[in-house]
Amino acid sequence: MPKMKTHKGARKRFHVTGTGLVVRTRGPKSHLRRNKSKRVKRLFGGKVALDSAKFSRSIKHALGGKKA
């Protein structure tokens, strides 16, 4: 049986922390950036953990079946 390939779209959008949390970036950060206020750009600058355990389990599976 061949190795499981990582889903390239998921790899670009999510990553798994050392403690096993799935982390994503926030949304409208880069498009039409000059029109947005500094506050909005700062708020969307960070990363946030996923809420749903079921969704994070499927993301971990798409990232290569990482167990955590």
N, CA, C and O atoms as a GROMACS GRO file, in nm:
protein
  272
    1MET      N    1   0.085  -0.119   0.000
    1MET     CA    2   0.000   0.000   0.000
    1MET      C    3   0.089   0.124   0.000
    1MET      O    4   0.181   0.134   0.082
    2PRO      N    5   0.064   0.220  -0.091
    2PRO     CA    6   0.149   0.340  -0.097
    2PRO      C    7   0.123   0.434   0.019
    2PRO      O    8   0.023   0.424   0.090
    3LYS      N    9   0.217   0.526   0.035
    3LYS     CA   10   0.202   0.626   0.140
    3LYS      C   11   0.086   0.720   0.107
    3LYS      O   12   0.049   0.738  -0.009
    4MET      N   13   0.029   0.778   0.211
    4MET     CA   14  -0.079   0.874   0.192
    4MET      C   15  -0.021   1.011   0.159
    4MET      O   16   0.069   1.059   0.228
    5LYS      N   17  -0.071   1.072   0.054
    5LYS     CA   18  -0.022   1.204   0.015
    5LYS      C   19  -0.092   1.312   0.095
    5LYS      O   20  -0.208   1.298   0.133
    6THR      N   21  -0.020   1.420   0.120
    6THR     CA   22  -0.081   1.533   0.190
    6THR      C   23  -0.166   1.611   0.090
    6THR      O   24  -0.133   1.619  -0.028
    7HIS      N   25  -0.273   1.669   0.139
    7HIS     CA   26  -0.359   1.755   0.058
    7HIS      C   27  -0.292   1.892   0.051
    7HIS      O   28  -0.277   1.959   0.153
    8LYS      N   29  -0.253   1.933  -0.069
    8LYS     CA   30  -0.172   2.054  -0.083
    8LYS      C   31  -0.248   2.180  -0.043
    8LYS      O   32  -0.189   2.273   0.011
    9GLY      N   33  -0.380   2.184  -0.068
    9GLY     CA   34  -0.459   2.299  -0.026
    9GLY      C   35  -0.468   2.311   0.125
    9GLY      O   36  -0.465   2.421   0.180
   10ALA      N   37  -0.479   2.196   0.192
   10ALA     CA   38  -0.483   2.197   0.338
   10ALA      C   39  -0.348   2.234   0.396
   10ALA      O   40  -0.340   2.302   0.499
   11ARG      N   41  -0.242   2.192   0.330
   11ARG     CA   42  -0.108   2.224   0.380
   11ARG      C   43  -0.082   2.374   0.377
   11ARG      O   44  -0.012   2.427   0.463
   12LYS      N   45  -0.137   2.442   0.277
   12LYS     CA   46  -0.117   2.586   0.266
   12LYS      C   47  -0.199   2.664   0.367
   12LYS      O   48  -0.164   2.777   0.401
   13ARG      N   49  -0.310   2.606   0.415
   13ARG     CA   50  -0.403   2.680   0.499
   13ARG      C   51  -0.396   2.647   0.647
   13ARG      O   52  -0.430   2.730   0.730
   14PHE      N   53  -0.352   2.526   0.681
   14PHE     CA   54  -0.354   2.480   0.819
   14PHE      C   55  -0.218   2.426   0.859
   14PHE      O   56  -0.140   2.384   0.773
   15HIS      N   57  -0.189   2.427   0.988
   15HIS     CA   58  -0.077   2.349   1.039
   15HIS      C   59  -0.108   2.303   1.180
   15HIS      O   60  -0.192   2.360   1.249
   16VAL      N   61  -0.039   2.197   1.221
   16VAL     CA   62  -0.062   2.136   1.351
   16VAL      C   63   0.048   2.180   1.445
   16VAL      O   64   0.166   2.171   1.412
   17THR      N   65   0.009   2.227   1.563
   17THR     CA   66   0.107   2.271   1.662
   17THR      C   67   0.168   2.150   1.731
   17THR      O   68   0.128   2.036   1.706
   18GLY      N   69   0.262   2.176   1.816
   18GLY     CA   70   0.327   2.067   1.889
   18GLY      C   71   0.234   1.996   1.985
   18GLY      O   72   0.254   1.878   2.014
   19THR      N   73   0.134   2.067   2.036
   19THR     CA   74   0.039   2.005   2.128
   19THR      C   75  -0.077   1.939   2.056
   19THR      O   76  -0.163   1.879   2.121
   20GLY      N   77  -0.081   1.947   1.923
   20GLY     CA   78  -0.185   1.879   1.847
   20GLY      C   79  -0.301   1.966   1.803
   20GLY      O   80  -0.395   1.915   1.742
   21LEU      N   81  -0.297   2.096   1.831
   21LEU     CA   82  -0.403   2.185   1.784
   21LEU      C   83  -0.385   2.215   1.636
   21LEU      O   84  -0.273   2.228   1.588
   22VAL      N   85  -0.496   2.225   1.565
   22VAL     CA   86  -0.492   2.266   1.425
   22VAL      C   87  -0.514   2.416   1.421
   22VAL      O   88  -0.611   2.467   1.478
   23VAL      N   89  -0.424   2.488   1.354
   23VAL     CA   90  -0.425   2.634   1.354
   23VAL      C   91  -0.445   2.682   1.210
   23VAL      O   92  -0.389   2.626   1.116
   24ARG      N   93  -0.526   2.786   1.196
   24ARG     CA   94  -0.550   2.846   1.064
   24ARG      C   95  -0.522   2.994   1.070
   24ARG      O   96  -0.519   3.054   1.178
   25THR      N   97  -0.502   3.056   0.954
   25THR     CA   98  -0.487   3.200   0.948
   25THR      C   99  -0.624   3.264   0.932
   25THR      O  100  -0.718   3.201   0.884
   26ARG      N  101  -0.635   3.389   0.972
   26ARG     CA  102  -0.761   3.460   0.958
   26ARG      C  103  -0.777   3.512   0.816
   26ARG      O  104  -0.682   3.516   0.738
   27GLY      N  105  -0.900   3.552   0.784
   27GLY     CA  106  -0.940   3.575   0.647
   27GLY      C  107  -0.884   3.691   0.570
   27GLY      O  108  -0.772   3.680   0.519
   28PRO      N  109  -0.954   3.804   0.557
   28PRO     CA  110  -0.923   3.904   0.455
   28PRO      C  111  -0.803   3.990   0.493
   28PRO      O  112  -0.818   4.106   0.531
   29LYS      N  113  -0.686   3.933   0.483
   29LYS     CA  114  -0.565   3.999   0.532
   29LYS      C  115  -0.486   4.064   0.420
   29LYS      O  116  -0.421   4.167   0.443
   30SER      N  117  -0.488   4.008   0.302
   30SER     CA  118  -0.396   4.055   0.200
   30SER      C  119  -0.463   4.126   0.083
   30SER      O  120  -0.399   4.206   0.015
   31HIS      N  121  -0.591   4.097   0.057
   31HIS     CA  122  -0.655   4.153  -0.062
   31HIS      C  123  -0.705   4.294  -0.032
   31HIS      O  124  -0.771   4.318   0.069
   32LEU      N  125  -0.674   4.389  -0.122
   32LEU     CA  126  -0.712   4.531  -0.108
   32LEU      C  127  -0.667   4.587   0.027
   32LEU      O  128  -0.747   4.642   0.103
   33ARG      N  129  -0.543   4.572   0.054
   33ARG     CA  130  -0.490   4.602   0.186
   33ARG      C  131  -0.484   4.751   0.217
   33ARG      O  132  -0.496   4.791   0.332
   34ARG      N  133  -0.465   4.832   0.116
   34ARG     CA  134  -0.449   4.976   0.142
   34ARG      C  135  -0.577   5.041   0.190
   34ARG      O  136  -0.573   5.143   0.259
   35ASN      N  137  -0.691   4.983   0.154
   35ASN     CA  138  -0.818   5.042   0.194
   35ASN      C  139  -0.860   5.006   0.336
   35ASN      O  140  -0.952   5.067   0.390
   36LYS      N  141  -0.794   4.910   0.396
   36LYS     CA  142  -0.832   4.865   0.528
   36LYS      C  143  -0.758   4.945   0.635
   36LYS      O  144  -0.647   4.993   0.612
   37SER      N  145  -0.821   4.958   0.750
   37SER     CA  146  -0.758   5.032   0.858
   37SER      C  147  -0.648   4.947   0.923
   37SER      O  148  -0.644   4.826   0.906
   38LYS      N  149  -0.561   5.013   0.996
   38LYS     CA  150  -0.453   4.941   1.064
   38LYS      C  151  -0.510   4.844   1.166
   38LYS      O  152  -0.454   4.736   1.188
   39ARG      N  153  -0.620   4.882   1.228
   39ARG     CA  154  -0.682   4.796   1.329
   39ARG      C  155  -0.730   4.665   1.267
   39ARG      O  156  -0.709   4.558   1.324
   40VAL      N  157  -0.794   4.673   1.151
   40VAL     CA  158  -0.845   4.553   1.084
   40VAL      C  159  -0.730   4.464   1.042
   40VAL      O  160  -0.736   4.342   1.058
   41LYS      N  161  -0.624   4.523   0.987
   41LYS     CA  162  -0.509   4.443   0.944
   41LYS      C  163  -0.442   4.376   1.063
   41LYS      O  164  -0.392   4.264   1.052
   42ARG      N  165  -0.440   4.444   1.176
   42ARG     CA  166  -0.381   4.387   1.296
   42ARG      C  167  -0.466   4.272   1.351
   42ARG      O  168  -0.413   4.170   1.395
   43LEU      N  169  -0.598   4.290   1.347
   43LEU     CA  170  -0.687   4.186   1.398
   43LEU      C  171  -0.679   4.058   1.314
   43LEU      O  172  -0.684   3.948   1.368
   44PHE      N  173  -0.668   4.074   1.183
   44PHE     CA  174  -0.661   3.957   1.096
   44PHE      C  175  -0.519   3.906   1.078
   44PHE      O  176  -0.496   3.816   0.997
   45GLY      N  177  -0.424   3.962   1.151
   45GLY     CA  178  -0.285   3.923   1.131
   45GLY      C  179  -0.247   3.791   1.195
   45GLY      O  180  -0.159   3.722   1.144
   46GLY      N  181  -0.310   3.756   1.306
   46GLY     CA  182  -0.266   3.639   1.380
   46GLY      C  183  -0.325   3.509   1.331
   46GLY      O  184  -0.391   3.504   1.227
   47LYS      N  185  -0.300   3.404   1.407
   47LYS     CA  186  -0.355   3.273   1.377
   47LYS      C  187  -0.450   3.234   1.488
   47LYS      O  188  -0.438   3.282   1.600
   48VAL      N  189  -0.543   3.147   1.456
   48VAL     CA  190  -0.644   3.106   1.552
   48VAL      C  191  -0.663   2.955   1.541
   48VAL      O  192  -0.652   2.898   1.432
   49ALA      N  193  -0.693   2.891   1.654
   49ALA     CA  194  -0.714   2.746   1.656
   49ALA      C  195  -0.854   2.714   1.604
   49ALA      O  196  -0.945   2.796   1.615
   50LEU      N  197  -0.869   2.595   1.547
   50LEU     CA  198  -0.999   2.552   1.498
   50LEU      C  199  -1.091   2.518   1.614
   50LEU      O  200  -1.046   2.474   1.720
   51ASP      N  201  -1.220   2.538   1.594
   51ASP     CA  202  -1.318   2.512   1.698
   51ASP      C  203  -1.358   2.365   1.704
   51ASP      O  204  -1.350   2.302   1.809
   52SER      N  205  -1.400   2.312   1.592
   52SER     CA  206  -1.461   2.180   1.589
   52SER      C  207  -1.355   2.070   1.595
   52SER      O  208  -1.259   2.071   1.519
   53ALA      N  209  -1.375   1.974   1.686
   53ALA     CA  210  -1.282   1.862   1.697
   53ALA      C  211  -1.296   1.769   1.577
   53ALA      O  212  -1.197   1.713   1.530
   54LYS      N  213  -1.418   1.754   1.526
   54LYS     CA  214  -1.440   1.667   1.411
   54LYS      C  215  -1.373   1.724   1.287
   54LYS      O  216  -1.312   1.649   1.210
   55PHE      N  217  -1.383   1.854   1.268
   55PHE     CA  218  -1.321   1.917   1.152
   55PHE      C  219  -1.169   1.911   1.162
   55PHE      O  220  -1.101   1.888   1.062
   56SER      N  221  -1.116   1.932   1.282
   56SER     CA  222  -0.971   1.927   1.297
   56SER      C  223  -0.919   1.786   1.276
   56SER      O  224  -0.806   1.768   1.231
   57ARG      N  225  -1.000   1.684   1.308
   57ARG     CA  226  -0.959   1.546   1.283
   57ARG      C  227  -0.947   1.521   1.133
   57ARG      O  228  -0.854   1.453   1.090
   58SER      N  229  -1.040   1.575   1.054
   58SER     CA  230  -1.032   1.556   0.909
   58SER      C  231  -0.917   1.635   0.849
   58SER      O  232  -0.857   1.592   0.751
   59ILE      N  233  -0.886   1.751   0.906
   59ILE     CA  234  -0.772   1.828   0.857
   59ILE      C  235  -0.641   1.755   0.886
   59ILE      O  236  -0.552   1.751   0.801
   60LYS      N  237  -0.630   1.698   1.005
   60LYS     CA  238  -0.510   1.621   1.038
   60LYS      C  239  -0.494   1.502   0.944
   60LYS      O  240  -0.382   1.467   0.906
   61HIS      N  241  -0.604   1.442   0.906
   61HIS     CA  242  -0.600   1.331   0.812
   61HIS      C  243  -0.552   1.378   0.675
   61HIS      O  244  -0.476   1.309   0.608
   62ALA      N  245  -0.598   1.498   0.632
   62ALA     CA  246  -0.557   1.553   0.503
   62ALA      C  247  -0.410   1.595   0.505
   62ALA      O  248  -0.345   1.598   0.401
   63LEU      N  249  -0.357   1.627   0.623
   63LEU     CA  250  -0.217   1.669   0.633
   63LEU      C  251  -0.122   1.552   0.646
   63LEU      O  252  -0.003   1.570   0.672
   64GLY      N  253  -0.172   1.433   0.628
   64GLY     CA  254  -0.083   1.318   0.628
   64GLY      C  255  -0.109   1.221   0.742
   64GLY      O  256  -0.023   1.140   0.776
   65GLY      N  257  -0.226   1.229   0.801
   65GLY     CA  258  -0.263   1.134   0.903
   65GLY      C  259  -0.190   1.149   1.034
   65GLY      O  260  -0.160   1.050   1.100
   66LYS      N  261  -0.161   1.273   1.074
   66LYS     CA  262  -0.092   1.296   1.200
   66LYS      C  263  -0.183   1.260   1.317
   66LYS      O  264  -0.298   1.302   1.322
   67LYS      N  265  -0.133   1.183   1.408
   67LYS     CA  266  -0.210   1.144   1.526
   67LYS      C  267  -0.181   1.241   1.639
   67LYS      O  268  -0.065   1.272   1.666
   68ALA      N  269  -0.285   1.288   1.705
   68ALA     CA  270  -0.266   1.375   1.822
   68ALA      C  271  -0.395   1.384   1.899
   68ALA      O  272  -0.402   1.452   2.001
   0.00000   0.00000   0.00000
